[in-house]
Amino acid sequence: MSDLTFRTATLADVDAIVALVESAYRGDSSRQGWTTEADFLEGQRIDPQLLAELIGRPDARVILVERNAELLACCELQNQRRNAYFGMFSVRPNGQGAGIGNRLLVEAERVAAEEWKCNEMCMTVIDIRDELIAWYLRRGYRRTGEHKPFPYGDARFGIPLRDDLRFEVLRKSLI
């Protein structure tokens, strides 16, 4: 794992990030890993235009993990003053379970705490993702009981295959 490198994404990375995120969550390729959403969502997972806008924001960062210049994982961070929002967490399906995601999460928490001086990391997870929520709980996140609606009708975030999707907010203190 010492051969992993972290860097901030640029606009030149948009296509590679979109391909990575889609492979981790959508379609048959995502079934190689344990983060697939293919059983309850179709369509795209990330919109290239929204990703480009995110990369250009001064209060956000897309962190990439590479090995020998090969993209292995990514996440987004948004600086919300006291809190940092963590999202778009994606690891190549054939690399899931190897510790890459854990290393990326630790790096994102470091950036939020040390560079941005945030007190807390927050995220939203589709609340039927029990295995994924359990993974975050083992890393110190807590369930808040706060829920947010799934953006039904906005195909930029996928096409739901069921009508009971919603997000749960998870939080972790960084201080």
GIZI-V646265 format. One record per pair of residues at least 6 apart in sequence whose C-alpha atoms are under 7 Angstrom apart, sorted by the first residue. I is the first residue (numbers start at 1). J is the second residue. D is the distance in whole Angstrom. If there is no record, write none. Layout:
# GIZI-V646265
I;J;D + I;J;D
This chain:
# GIZI-V646265
3;67;6 + 4;65;6 + 4;66;6 + 4;67;5 + 5;65;6 + 5;66;5 + 5;67;6 + 6;63;7 + 6;64;6 + 6;65;5 + 6;66;6 + 7;63;6 + 7;64;5 + 7;65;7 + 8;61;7 + 8;62;6 + 8;63;5 + 8;64;6 + 9;55;7 + 9;62;5 + 9;63;6 + 9;64;6 + 10;55;6 + 11;52;6 + 11;55;7 + 14;48;7 + 14;51;7 + 14;52;7 + 18;46;6 + 18;48;7 + 20;90;7 + 20;92;6 + 21;45;7 + 21;46;7 + 21;90;6 + 22;44;7 + 22;45;6 + 23;29;6 + 23;30;5 + 23;92;7 + 23;93;7 + 24;30;5 + 24;35;6 + 24;36;6 + 24;90;6 + 24;91;6 + 24;92;6 + 24;93;5 + 25;35;6 + 25;36;4 + 25;37;5 + 25;38;6 + 25;45;7 + 26;36;6 + 26;37;6 + 26;38;5 + 26;42;7 + 27;38;6 + 30;36;5 + 30;93;6 + 32;93;5 + 32;94;6 + 33;93;4 + 33;94;6 + 33;96;6 + 40;160;6 + 40;161;5 + 40;162;6 + 41;158;6 + 41;159;5 + 41;160;5 + 41;161;5 + 42;158;6 + 42;159;5 + 42;160;6 + 43;158;5 + 43;159;5 + 44;156;6 + 44;157;6 + 44;158;5 + 45;157;5 + 45;158;6 + 46;156;7 + 46;157;6 + 47;156;6 + 54;60;6 + 55;61;6 + 55;62;6 + 59;78;6 + 59;79;5 + 60;77;5 + 60;78;4 + 60;79;6 + 61;76;6 + 61;77;5 + 61;78;6 + 62;74;7 + 62;75;6 + 62;76;4 + 62;77;6 + 63;74;5 + 63;75;5 + 63;76;6 + 64;71;7 + 64;73;6 + 64;74;4 + 64;75;7 + 65;71;6 + 65;72;6 + 65;73;5 + 65;74;6 + 66;72;5 + 72;91;6 + 72;92;6 + 73;90;5 + 73;91;4 + 73;92;6 + 74;89;6 + 74;90;5 + 74;91;7 + 75;87;6 + 75;88;5 + 75;89;4 + 75;90;6 + 76;86;6 + 76;87;5 + 76;88;6 + 76;89;7 + 77;84;6 + 77;85;5 + 77;86;5 + 77;87;7 + 78;84;5 + 78;85;5 + 78;86;7 + 79;85;7 + 81;118;6 + 82;118;5 + 82;119;5 + 82;120;7 + 83;118;5 + 83;119;6 + 83;120;5 + 83;121;6 + 83;122;7 + 84;112;6 + 84;118;6 + 84;120;6 + 84;121;5 + 84;122;6 + 85;121;6 + 85;122;5 + 85;123;6 + 86;121;7 + 86;122;6 + 86;123;5 + 87;123;6 + 91;101;6 + 112;118;5 + 113;119;7 + 113;174;6 + 119;173;6 + 119;174;5 + 119;175;6 + 120;171;7 + 120;172;6 + 120;173;4 + 120;174;5 + 121;171;6 + 121;172;5 + 121;173;6 + 121;174;7 + 122;169;7 + 122;170;6 + 122;171;4 + 122;172;7 + 123;169;6 + 123;170;5 + 123;171;7 + 124;167;6 + 124;168;5 + 124;169;5 + 124;170;6 + 125;167;5 + 125;168;5 + 125;169;7 + 126;165;7 + 126;166;6 + 126;167;4 + 126;168;6 + 127;166;6 + 127;167;5 + 127;168;5 + 140;172;6 + 141;170;6 + 141;171;5 + 141;172;5 + 142;170;5 + 142;171;5 + 142;172;6 + 143;169;7 + 143;170;5 + 143;171;7 + 144;169;6 + 144;170;6 + 145;168;7 + 146;168;6 + 146;169;6 + 147;166;7 + 147;167;5 + 147;168;4 + 147;169;6 + 148;166;6 + 148;167;5 + 148;168;6 + 149;166;5 + 149;167;6 + 150;165;6 + 150;166;5 + 150;167;6
